[in-house]
């Protein structure tokens, strides 16, 4: 259903996931049209100019898109909104220390409205902690022509470039520098994210930190992809690990790869893929609920179940989200980030295919599981069957609705409760 909103001048338009709104009287600038075209292939946000206004359609991405005349904020439908999202990110992205710290537990009290503001607040606190302890320095190998020998004299280069000269010497030496990848990544992330931070007080903190880190390292022309490949964490730089995980999350959600390809470092987009986040959250929940009784394999490819008979070769690859292997057998589990009671027929057919292909051929019916999110407080379970014309069940699909808030609280406390127990029970029943 399309909801009409008042004519927009300059402000924030809020829209939920999988929603559609019409903005009467609004127009797109040339920059806005270019931004809308960049978002279209991935369908992160669909913006169409229609007669007398703009139609905006959201998908499964949440966050912020900044146009010239207005901002579009996509709100998650989960209970507790962005604060709950940060908790899920902490549990799935290795940010546990940042989330459990006393400072981070006050996120909800700060009432930051934008997801980027919440993550930037976490990053600010991590950067302030690093500055309080002193930025890291490391020895960097340098080569330079000097009036006196420092370190090692490069005799071969001196002979080739400065034969007969003794007033300038080619040297190689180690310099104790703060211009290292650990500091560059923090400065770079603070620099590109400050344009999208909406809270004025937070913006000033981000800007101040950026200036402090930029004063100790070069950060304008780094490629985060190269830095990511070079960084190795050890006892000397372990204090940077949580802050860097936040950096990767922010940069990926801002589409930093596309920015580097276009030669620009300015981003007007911060969008988080809820499908991917929910998959990773379910992986952690299954591991938490099942313990060591089951092996949880995430997105293991299989090229054996679709077969081209005429050519005697595989027809394609299927990638189920999870394959659980335990004492009683194995079970394929798929996850879909879709709120509501009704599921797409294609999702149901896909899971029944998994049940037939990966189930025990000697036992009928075969089983598979489909997990979706729920905003209630209890785990829901609704089995579906494929039956023969004689009425005998051939395959069973266990539709399971997991309450995200309750599951996240159990995982954060590290104390299995009703959600973990019910999930483990349903998996055991399906495998048996």
HELIX and SHEET records of a PDB file:
HELIX    1   1 UNK A   30  UNK A   40  1                                  11    
HELIX    2   2 UNK A   81  UNK A   93  1                                  13    
HELIX    3   3 UNK A   96  UNK A  100  1                                   5    
HELIX    4   4 UNK A  104  UNK A  106  5                                   3    
HELIX    5   5 UNK A  107  UNK A  110  1                                   4    
HELIX    6   6 UNK A  115  UNK A  133  1                                  19    
HELIX    7   7 UNK A  155  UNK A  161  1                                   7    
HELIX    8   8 UNK A  181  UNK A  193  1                                  13    
HELIX    9   9 UNK A  200  UNK A  214  1                                  15    
HELIX   10  10 UNK A  224  UNK A  230  1                                   7    
HELIX   11  11 UNK A  238  UNK A  240  5                                   3    
HELIX   12  12 UNK A  241  UNK A  253  1                                  13    
HELIX   13  13 UNK A  256  UNK A  262  1                                   7    
HELIX   14  14 UNK A  274  UNK A  290  1                                  17    
HELIX   15  15 UNK A  291  UNK A  293  5                                   3    
HELIX   16  16 UNK A  345  UNK A  358  1                                  14    
HELIX   17  17 UNK A  404  UNK A  413  1                                  10    
HELIX   18  18 UNK A  418  UNK A  431  1                                  14    
SHEET    1   A 4 UNK A   2  UNK A   5  0                                        
SHEET    2   A 4 UNK A  20  UNK A  24  1                                        
SHEET    3   A 4 UNK A  53  UNK A  58 -1                                        
SHEET    4   A 4 UNK A  45  UNK A  50 -1                                        
SHEET    1   B 4 UNK A  12  UNK A  16  0                                        
SHEET    2   B 4 UNK A  71  UNK A  75  1                                        
SHEET    3   B 4 UNK A  61  UNK A  66 -1                                        
SHEET    4   B 4 UNK A 269  UNK A 273 -1                                        
SHEET    1   C 3 UNK A 138  UNK A 146  0                                        
SHEET    2   C 3 UNK A 169  UNK A 177 -1                                        
SHEET    3   C 3 UNK A 152  UNK A 153 -1                                        
SHEET    1   D 6 UNK A 295  UNK A 298  0                                        
SHEET    2   D 6 UNK A 322  UNK A 326 -1                                        
SHEET    3   D 6 UNK A 329  UNK A 336 -1                                        
SHEET    4   D 6 UNK A 366  UNK A 374  1                                        
SHEET    5   D 6 UNK A 393  UNK A 403  1                                        
SHEET    6   D 6 UNK A 380  UNK A 387 -1                                        
SHEET    1   E 2 UNK A 301  UNK A 302  0                                        
SHEET    2   E 2 UNK A 318  UNK A 319 -1                                        
SHEET    1   F 2 UNK A 307  UNK A 308  0                                        
SHEET    2   F 2 UNK A 313  UNK A 314 -1                                        
END                                                                             
